[in-house]
């Protein structure tokens, strides 16, 4: 096998065919390596740990070998938090001109110039207002294709609400911003992935949001994402029940029998999907390890086991968007903000995941439009072995 091309029973396949295949393979990969992705970072609540996480993450210059970061904030915010982390060597350049982005350095895109009040650990109107400014600027840059992906630092739902931002979080905002019918909140840590049918809604309202159509929509997004974003050709998906013991055949709630099972039956026509499983036993027996992803019915059903098992290495990914957006799997952490105590592990993993998914999408697109890959089997099947003439 040479570069993924297998030459079965053709030891003397024409050298010209081999040269073309290898040359194009190297050329494609060389071109992909030339441009490190531009990764935008929305800074999150000004009084949370988002800025500290960004500074700690990009102080490791090895990260700059993988991407070019652009922080949507202001110099003054960055400098405020940089003083609280004296041991790190964090340098940056600032600009509002994308043609002057330095690919070998951290770049600050100044979203505002005015002085703002920063009170680490406090929930303030200002903290939320400028978090939204950062996010909107980053999303506009995504729409204009000035950056390749977005990592969002945590915001607080209480202080971001306004006529300009009437959303319960990043996921519904991004769904609206990019005009898609549906998206999926997908938590990922290595090969452990959990998607949610419902997200940030009261527990008392969960059941009425569980419909056959919604489950099918989430399953389709999950399947497509596993294929295109994670490189899994034939993903296996587990679906959890809504009620204890997955309803016990209708004795503890009717949702499994009337909604979830019919949705799974419909989905089986186009994907490998199984369930519904009782959530407690499913995770207690490590059954998630047998599947490429799990679809949970509501927030805590999926996120409690995920965060317990992911050990701080999890990432929140919004599947179903035309762009790539990831975030750490935690919140603003006001209790440790400004104290140099924030662990950047999940934020760093979100950066890596954003880069990986961008690359995986490019590879998927290349594989499905590259005529060489489509024609390889035909070319090889019709190729004649070189004849060796004996003198």
N, C-alpha and C positions, 0 to 999 in steps of 0.2 A: 504494500500500500504506500502510495506517495501522496502526501497532503490530502488524505481522505479519499483518494481515488484508488479503487482496488482493481488490479489487473489480473483477474482470474484466468489461469490457463493461457496467458499471453506473454510468455517470457521474452518474446522478441518483438513486442509491439513497437511500431515505427517510432524512431527517436523524435521525429517531427511532432507527432501527437503528444509525446511526453513533454517536449520542450514548451509547446503552446500552453498546456495545462498548468505546468509548474510556473511559467513566466507570468501568466495572468493571475494565478493565486498569489504570488509574491507581490505583484503590482498592486492588487486590490488591498492587501494588508499593509503595504508600504504607505499607500495613500491614506488609509484609515489612521495610521500612526502619526501622520504629519500634523494633524489638528487635534489638540487636546480640547475636550468639550468645555464650553463656557458655562459654568454652573452658577446660577443666580441664587442668592440667599436673602430671603426676607427676614428681617431681624427680630420679629416677634415683639412681645410686650417690652417696652423700654425698661420696665422695672423688674423683669424676670431674668432668667439665666441665658436667654438667647444670645446676647452679644458676647457674654463670657465664653459660651460654647464655641462660637465662631472664632474668637481669638485663639482659644486653646487648640482648636482643630487645625487652623491654618498656620499656626506657629511651627508645626511640623512640616518642614520644607519638602518632605517626601510626598506629601499630598499634592504639592504644586507640580510634581512631575506627572500627575494623572489628570489634572484639570486646571483651568484658570478660574479662580473664584471671583465673583462680583457681589459685594455686600451692598444691599440697598438700604442705606441708613444715612448717617452724616458723620463727618470727621469728629464732631464734638462728642457724639455718643460713643464712638469707638475709643476716643482718648479717655473718656470718663472711666470706662471699664478697664482699659489697658493699665491704668494706674493701680488698679486693685490686684493685678497679676504681674508683679514686678520681675519675676524670675524668667519670664518668657521673652524671646526675641521676636517680636511681631512688628513687621514693617509693611507699609502699604503705600499705594499712590491713589490719589482721588481724581475723579474726572466725571463729567456728564457727557463725554464724547466717546462713543464706542469705538471710533477709529483710533483712539489713543490708548486702548486697553493694553496693559503690559501682560503678555502671556506667562511671564516668569515671576509674577508678583501678585499679592492680594490687591484687588482693586475695590475702591469705595465709590459707589455711585451715589452722589449727594442728592437725596430726595427732598431735602429742606436745608435752609441756611440759618434759620432763626434759632435762638437759644430755646431749649426746652427743659422743663423741670424733670429731673431724673431722681427718683426716690426708691432705691432698690428695696424690694420686698413689699411695696405698697400697691394696692389696686387703685389706680387713679384714672381719671378721664383722659389725661394727656398720654399715659402709657398705652392705652388702647387706640387713641386717635392716630398716633404716629406709627403704631404697628400696622394699621390699615393703610396708611400712606405708603409704607415700605412694600406691603403686599401688592397693592394696586400698581405701583411703579414696576415691580418685578413681573407681574402678569402682563402688563403692556409690552414689556421687552420680550416676553415669550411670544406674544401674539405677533410681534414684528420680526420674530426670528433672530433677534439680536443675541439671545442666549439659547443654549440647547436644553437646559433642564433647570428645575427649581427645587431647592430645599427650603422648607419653611420652618423657622423657629416657632416655638409655642406662643399662642395668643390666649387671652382669657375671654370667654364668651360674654361675660358681664359688661366689660367696658369697651367692647368693640361695636356694640349695637348703635346704629344710627340710620338715618334715611339713606345714606350712601352705602351702608353695609348692614343689611337686615338679614343676616345669616347666622346659623348656629355653629359655624366653624368653617375651616378651609374647604372641606369636601363639597358642601352645597354651593359655596361661593364659586369654586372652580367649575363646577357643573354649569352654573349660570354664565360665568364669564366666557366659556368656550362653546356654549349653546348646544350641549349634548343632551339627549333625552334621559340618560341614566348613567351613573357611575357607581363604583364599588369601593368602599373603604376596605383595604386589604392590608393586614398586618403580616410582616414577613421577617423571619429570622432563619437564615440558611434555607433548609428544605422544609421548614415548618411555616405554613401560611394559613391565616384565618381571615375569611371575608365575612362581612356583616350584611344581613338583609335590611335591618333597621339600624340607625346610628344614635343620634342624640335626641331621643324623645323620652317622655316619661314612661315608666314601666306600665302605668295604667292604660297607656294608649298603644302598647306594642301589638297586642292581638289583632286589632282592627287594621293595622298596617301590613299584616302578613296575608298576602293574597297569592293565588296561583300565578298571576301575571308577573308580580314583583319577583317572586322566587325564580321564575324562568329567566327574567331579565338579568338578575344578578348571576345566575349560573352561566348564562351565555357570555357575559362580560368576563367572568372568572376564567372560563375555558379559553377564550381568545387571549386573555392576558397571559395565562400560563404558557400558551404556545408562542406568542409573539414577544413577550417581555421576559420570559424565563427560560425559553428554549426547550420546553417539554412537548414532545410531539403528540403523545396520547395521554393527556393528564387524567388521573383518577381523582374524583372529588367525592368527599363525604358530606352529607347534609345532616345537621342536628335537628332534633325535634324541638318543639316549643315548650311543651309541658313536661313535668317530671315523668321519668320513665318513658319518654316519647309517647305519652298519652295512654299507655297500657291498653292498646287496642280500642281506644275510645272511652275508656272508663274515667280517665282524668283529662277531659278536654277533647274536643272534636277536631281541632285544627290539623292534627296529623292525618286523620282518615279523610277529611273532606278537602284539605288544601295541599298539605305538604306532600303526601304520597302521590296524588294525581300529578302534581308538578314534576316530581321525580320521574314518574312514568313517562310523561311527555318529553322530558329532557333526555331520557335514555335513547331516543331515536337519533340523537346527534352527539352524544358524549358518554363517557364512562362515569356514571354518577350512582351513588349508593346511599341508603338510609331510608327513613330517618333513624338516627342513633340517639340513645339517651345520653345527654351531654356529660353527666357525672361519670358514668361507667366508661364512656368513650375515652376520656382523657386519663382516667385512673388506670386504665389498662394499656395506655400508650398506643391506642389504635390510630392516632393521628400520624404515626410513623409509617403506616401502610398506604397513606394517601399523599398526593401532591398538594392538596389544599382541603380546607374544611370550610363549609358555609354555615355560620351560626345565625340564629334568628334575631338576636339582639345584642347590644353592646357588651354588657357584663358577662353574658354567657360565653362570648368569644374572647374577650380581653382579659378576664381574670386568669383563665388557664394559660393564655398566650404570654402574658407578662410574667406569670409565675415560672414558666418553663423557658422563656427566652433569655432570662438572666441579664436583663439590661442591654441586650444586643439587638433588640427589635427595631423595626422600621415600619412607619405608616406610609403606604403607597396608595395613590388614587388611581385605580384601574378604570379604563374606559375613556380616558381623555386622549386627545390627539398629541398631547405633550407629556413629558415625564415630570412628575412631582412626588417627592418623598419628604418625610419629616421624621424626627425622633419619636419614640413611642411614649413620651412623657409630657407633662405640662410645664407651666411657667415656673414652678418650684420657688414661689416667693419666699419660702422659709429660709432658703440658702442663698438667695440672690445677692450679689455684691460682696460675698464672703470668700470668694475663691475656693468654693467647695464643690462646684458643679462638675460632674463626671461627663466628659465629652464622648464616651464610648458609643452611645446610641446616635448622637449627632454625626460622628465620624462614619458610622455604619450607614447612615442615611446618605452621606456624600458618596460613599462607595456604591451603594445600591443605585443611586441616580446615574452614576457613570456606567455601571454594568447594564442597566436597562436601556440606556441610550445606545450603547454598543450592540446589545442584543437585538434591538429593533432594527438597527442598521444592517446587521448580519441577516436578519429575517428578510428584510426588503431586498437585500442583495441576492440572497438565495432564490428569491421568487421573481426576480427580474433579469438575472444574469443568464443570457442565452447559453453560455458555455455549460453552466450547471444543468440546465434543462436538456441540453443536447448531448451531454457527455455519454449517457448510456447508449444513445443512438449511434454516436460517432464510434464509440468503442465496439459496439456490436458489429458495425460494418467495416471495422478496420481489419486489414489483412496482415498477417505476420510477415515480417521481412524474411525473404529467402536468403539463406546463406549458401553461396556457391562454393563448392570445393574445387580448388585448382588441381 
